[in-house]
Each structure stands twice: as C-alpha cells, then as structure tokens.
Amino acid sequence: MITKRLAVQENNVVEMNRRLGSDVSLNTLVRADEAGEMQDWLVDPASSPEAVYAQEEAKQRRQALAGAMEVLNPRERCIFEARLNGNAGPSVAEQARSRIIRGAVS
C-alpha cells in the first residue's frame, strides 16, 4: 500500500489524491435531472454590487439635498418640505393668511 511505502498516514494520501484530482467547472450541473449549476450554491456574504451602488447613490442624494436645504430661506424651506412630504402645500390664500408669506408681503 502507498501509505506504508511512503511512510505517511492514510488521511494524508486521501487528501493528496483529492488535491490531484481534476478541476470541476462551477458551471457543472448539480444534478442532471434538475436545472442549477454548482455556482448557484456559492454564497457571498458581501453586499451585491447593485446594493452597494444604491446605498452610495442614496448617500450622495441626501448630502446634495442637505446642501440645497441650507441655502433656502425659512419660507422656501417650509414650502419645499411640505411638497417633499407629498403635501401639495397650502393654497396661496392660506399662505397669505399664514406666517409663511406675511414676512415677504409686508
């Protein structure tokens, strides 16, 4: 037997035999009767490139919005926030009665 001739343990011979075996493509079907390749079973713990891109884009949009909000006066900011929240905002008549426009009209 090889183990005696090489003076090594049997598990070393088995391990070496596995290493010397032929490579297997990740595109090999898992089972002949089912769809699915070996690569479908690999799991990557990292976020997908699409998710990373989406997170970075959202971060940049938040930063740009925060910068834009800094240059607005209180009236403009109030109107923008009302519309950003899905509210069409108060009518012109309501604005005229409110503190939003009073400062600009007088």
C-alpha positions, 0 to 999 in steps of 0.5 A: 500500500502507498501509505506504508511505502511512503511512510505517511498516514492514510488521511494524508494520501486521501487528501493528496489524491483529492488535491490531484484530482481534476478541476470541476467547472462551477458551471457543472450541473448539480444534478442532471435531472434538475436545472442549477449549476454548482455556482448557484450554491456559492454564497457571498456574504458581501453586499451585491454590487447593485446594493452597494451602488444604491446605498452610495447613490442614496448617500450622495442624494441626501448630502446634495439635498442637505446642501440645497436645504441650507441655502433656502430661506425659512419660507422656501424651506417650509414650502419645499418640505411640505411638497417633499412630504407629498403635501401639495402645500397650502393654497396661496390664500392660506399662505397669505393668511399664514406666517409663511408669506406675511414676512415677504408681503409686508 
